[in-house]
Each structure stands twice: as structure tokens, then as C-alpha cells.
């Protein structure tokens, strides 16, 4: 009797990208952790299950100190996926891996090689906005780093909108909205009823507690004035 060898199963590899938050500690670490505590207190569970990268370029820490910092963050339900801005010699066993090649969520723009390709590019412009005709429900996360996001309905509590440009919500904004994630400080957030858990533009944020009571449940816009986020009513 002839025996057949079992068919070998192939490993299927696929690429998948995520928007990761980058934490950049500064000295003194104790005071920096207090700021982290303030963020977590204002928006509990915001970082749970989200990829976080620790950028240590601004501090010089020993392997033991890095281990303590990672443990402190994990105690706050912030799990570090990897570390940037450090030497391999600084990372001892049990620490997250050293990551390289990270970059902000920005589109790469290439100049056309010839006039014909330029005409083709102008004839077929890339989409710069994403239109959502249905409400964004709790637990949903919509990420569009290429431009603006417009929501014709509402954004429920526990939902999330992340845009490279501005965010327009033609209903109530009760979840989290993060605009200008690719470094666009001129991005804005508009909504017909502001009751957001968190607003952020180019990394600057405000939580529900920061939104004045006179603004809540009213049409409003958020924008950056230097490094300060302003929230003003829409007349």
C-alpha cells in the first residue's frame, strides 16, 4: 500500500495597518504620569485595546527605568506595543520591541514625472473626503487619514471618528472626534449638537469636562488658536 504524505498547510501572511497613539514622556516622569492620569480620569477606557508606541527620544532612561515606566502605563490600562527613540542596549528582556520606520499619518505626494501623467492625475483626482450617510453607532471606529469626514447623522457615545482633515457632523456628536491627525492644525470640528466625550485637533484635545455648560447640546465648532483649542457656538 502506498502512503500519501499529508498536504502541507501554507502560512498566509497579510499586512494590516493601525493608527497608533504615540506617548512622548518628558522629565520629570512623575509629573508626566500625573498628566496621563488626568487624561485617563477624564476619559476612562479611552486607551484600552488601542496600540500605543512609547517614544523615548526626549528622555534618557535605563532599562530598569523603562521597565518601570511600561509597568506604570500598563497599570493605567495603557499597553505599549513598541518603543521608539531608544537604543537597543536600553531595552532589556521582557520589554516591548524597538520599532523603526514609524511616521505620522500623512499622505505621500509625488510630483508627476511628465506632463502627460500630470494631466491624468488632474483628470482623476483622489478623494479628499468621506461621506457617512448613516449614524456612527457606539463601538464603531471610522478612520480616514486622507481628508475630511462628513457624518449626515449622529455620532453615538462610545463611537470614534478620526480624520486627517476636518470633521462635519450634521447631528449630535456624543462620541470622540479627532481631526487633523496627520499634522493639519487648520482642521476643524463642526457639529449640530455638541456633547462629545473627547475632541482633538492635531494632538491637542479637550474632554467633556472642558466643554462649557453654555455650549453643550448646541451647534458648535472646535478649532486651534496656536496650541489652544477653542470651542465656539455656530451662529
PLY file of the C-alpha trace (Angstrom):
ply
format ascii 1.0
element vertex 235
property float x
property float y
property float z
element edge 234
property int vertex1
property int vertex2
end_header
0.00 0.00 0.00
1.28 3.43 -0.87
1.13 6.08 1.78
0.42 9.68 0.94
2.24 12.43 2.71
-0.05 14.91 4.45
-0.54 18.09 2.46
1.44 20.91 3.94
-0.64 23.91 5.03
0.69 27.21 3.81
1.01 30.14 6.17
-0.96 33.07 4.85
0.59 36.45 5.68
-1.34 39.65 5.36
-0.45 43.26 6.04
-2.68 45.36 8.23
-2.19 48.92 9.45
-3.48 50.61 12.60
-3.48 54.19 13.83
-1.27 54.09 16.92
-1.06 56.74 19.61
2.45 57.94 20.42
3.36 58.82 24.01
6.45 61.02 24.38
7.47 61.21 28.06
9.38 64.22 29.32
11.25 64.75 32.57
10.31 64.63 35.33
8.50 61.37 34.62
6.40 61.60 37.79
4.80 64.86 36.66
4.32 63.49 33.14
2.48 60.47 34.58
0.24 62.85 36.51
-0.79 64.39 33.19
-1.52 60.91 31.85
-3.66 60.25 34.93
-5.63 63.41 34.19
-6.36 62.21 30.64
-7.40 58.74 31.84
-9.62 60.23 34.56
-11.42 62.42 32.04
-11.97 59.65 29.52
-11.84 56.24 31.26
-11.11 53.31 28.98
-10.05 55.54 26.07
-6.70 53.77 25.59
-7.93 50.25 26.41
-7.21 47.93 23.47
-5.53 50.66 21.41
-1.98 50.38 20.03
0.38 52.75 21.85
4.01 53.49 20.96
6.38 54.91 23.57
8.78 57.50 22.11
11.75 57.94 24.46
13.66 60.46 22.34
13.16 63.25 24.91
14.46 61.30 27.92
17.44 59.10 28.77
16.32 56.09 30.80
18.00 52.90 31.95
16.45 49.51 31.11
15.13 49.31 34.67
13.55 52.76 34.43
11.97 51.90 31.08
10.55 48.73 32.60
9.04 50.72 35.49
7.53 53.22 33.05
5.98 50.50 30.90
4.57 48.82 34.04
3.13 52.12 35.25
1.39 52.63 31.92
0.04 49.09 31.91
-1.34 49.77 35.40
-3.34 52.57 33.76
-4.69 50.15 31.09
-2.25 51.56 28.52
-0.43 48.70 26.82
2.75 49.67 24.97
3.05 47.97 21.57
6.63 49.09 20.92
9.31 51.64 21.74
10.89 54.33 19.58
13.70 56.82 20.17
15.88 54.44 22.20
18.94 52.27 21.65
18.67 48.51 21.59
21.06 48.43 24.58
18.44 50.27 26.66
15.84 47.56 26.19
16.19 44.61 28.49
14.34 41.29 28.38
10.59 41.46 28.78
10.31 44.98 27.34
8.34 45.84 24.17
10.38 45.66 20.95
12.27 48.54 19.38
10.31 49.94 16.43
11.74 51.75 13.44
10.25 53.35 10.37
7.27 54.91 12.10
5.89 58.09 10.61
2.89 60.40 11.07
-0.36 59.51 9.33
0.23 61.65 6.26
-0.18 61.01 2.56
2.91 60.96 0.40
2.58 63.31 -2.53
4.76 62.64 -5.56
5.38 65.07 -8.37
4.32 63.75 -11.81
7.21 62.54 -13.94
5.91 64.14 -17.13
3.13 66.49 -18.30
1.00 63.59 -19.55
0.93 61.93 -16.13
0.07 65.33 -14.62
-2.95 65.58 -16.90
-4.01 62.08 -15.93
-3.67 62.97 -12.26
-5.82 66.08 -12.75
-8.41 64.08 -14.66
-8.69 61.51 -11.87
-8.40 63.41 -8.57
-8.05 61.37 -5.42
-10.99 61.53 -2.98
-10.40 64.10 -0.26
-13.50 63.41 1.82
-15.53 60.54 3.21
-19.33 60.79 3.44
-21.16 58.66 6.01
-24.90 58.61 5.39
-25.72 56.51 8.45
-25.19 57.32 12.14
-21.95 56.10 13.73
-23.01 53.76 16.49
-21.36 53.00 19.83
-18.25 50.85 19.43
-17.68 51.85 15.80
-14.40 53.49 14.76
-14.10 55.35 11.44
-10.59 56.35 10.31
-9.97 58.40 7.16
-6.49 59.96 7.23
-6.75 61.21 3.63
-9.11 64.12 4.28
-12.41 65.28 5.77
-15.18 63.13 7.22
-18.82 64.18 6.97
-21.48 62.38 9.01
-25.07 63.07 7.97
-26.39 61.53 11.19
-25.15 61.49 14.77
-22.07 60.02 16.46
-23.10 57.93 19.45
-21.36 57.76 22.81
-18.51 55.24 22.60
-18.05 55.81 18.85
-14.97 57.37 17.27
-14.22 59.49 14.21
-10.58 60.02 13.14
-9.82 62.29 10.17
-6.75 63.75 8.51
-8.79 66.87 7.76
-11.90 68.38 9.30
-14.92 66.59 10.76
-18.51 67.65 9.99
-21.36 66.07 11.99
-24.89 67.05 10.94
-26.35 65.60 14.12
-25.32 65.13 17.73
-21.64 64.47 18.48
-21.58 62.36 21.63
-18.53 60.18 20.97
-14.90 61.05 20.21
-13.77 63.16 17.27
-10.10 63.57 16.32
-9.33 65.84 13.37
-6.04 66.80 11.71
-4.32 63.57 12.78
-1.73 63.97 10.00
-0.49 67.28 11.44
-3.17 69.51 9.93
-3.51 72.25 12.55
-6.04 74.13 10.41
-8.57 71.29 10.63
-11.83 71.97 12.45
-14.67 70.02 14.03
-18.27 71.06 13.35
-21.42 69.59 14.83
-25.08 70.49 15.26
-25.20 69.32 18.87
-22.03 69.11 20.94
-21.97 66.54 23.72
-18.61 64.96 22.90
-16.56 62.69 25.15
-13.34 63.97 23.57
-12.34 66.44 20.86
-8.82 66.58 19.41
-7.16 68.57 16.63
-3.55 67.87 15.67
-2.93 66.21 19.04
-4.45 68.98 21.20
-7.56 67.79 22.98
-10.43 68.68 25.27
-12.70 66.26 27.10
-16.34 66.50 28.12
-15.42 68.26 31.35
-13.64 71.02 29.41
-16.68 71.92 27.32
-18.58 74.79 28.92
-22.14 74.17 30.04
-23.36 77.07 27.88
-22.07 75.25 24.78
-23.36 71.76 25.45
-26.15 70.48 23.24
-25.74 73.46 20.91
-24.30 73.81 17.40
-20.57 74.43 17.80
-17.18 74.31 16.15
-13.73 73.48 17.53
-10.52 74.96 16.14
-6.92 75.61 17.12
-5.67 79.03 18.18
-1.93 78.34 18.36
-1.65 75.47 20.81
-5.03 76.14 22.46
-8.25 74.52 21.34
-11.20 76.90 21.11
-14.84 75.80 21.08
-17.31 78.42 19.90
-21.01 78.33 19.01
-22.16 78.18 15.39
-24.44 81.13 14.71
0 1
1 2
2 3
3 4
4 5
5 6
6 7
7 8
8 9
9 10
10 11
11 12
12 13
13 14
14 15
15 16
16 17
17 18
18 19
19 20
20 21
21 22
22 23
23 24
24 25
25 26
26 27
27 28
28 29
29 30
30 31
31 32
32 33
33 34
34 35
35 36
36 37
37 38
38 39
39 40
40 41
41 42
42 43
43 44
44 45
45 46
46 47
47 48
48 49
49 50
50 51
51 52
52 53
53 54
54 55
55 56
56 57
57 58
58 59
59 60
60 61
61 62
62 63
63 64
64 65
65 66
66 67
67 68
68 69
69 70
70 71
71 72
72 73
73 74
74 75
75 76
76 77
77 78
78 79
79 80
80 81
81 82
82 83
83 84
84 85
85 86
86 87
87 88
88 89
89 90
90 91
91 92
92 93
93 94
94 95
95 96
96 97
97 98
98 99
99 100
100 101
101 102
102 103
103 104
104 105
105 106
106 107
107 108
108 109
109 110
110 111
111 112
112 113
113 114
114 115
115 116
116 117
117 118
118 119
119 120
120 121
121 122
122 123
123 124
124 125
125 126
126 127
127 128
128 129
129 130
130 131
131 132
132 133
133 134
134 135
135 136
136 137
137 138
138 139
139 140
140 141
141 142
142 143
143 144
144 145
145 146
146 147
147 148
148 149
149 150
150 151
151 152
152 153
153 154
154 155
155 156
156 157
157 158
158 159
159 160
160 161
161 162
162 163
163 164
164 165
165 166
166 167
167 168
168 169
169 170
170 171
171 172
172 173
173 174
174 175
175 176
176 177
177 178
178 179
179 180
180 181
181 182
182 183
183 184
184 185
185 186
186 187
187 188
188 189
189 190
190 191
191 192
192 193
193 194
194 195
195 196
196 197
197 198
198 199
199 200
200 201
201 202
202 203
203 204
204 205
205 206
206 207
207 208
208 209
209 210
210 211
211 212
212 213
213 214
214 215
215 216
216 217
217 218
218 219
219 220
220 221
221 222
222 223
223 224
224 225
225 226
226 227
227 228
228 229
229 230
230 231
231 232
232 233
233 234
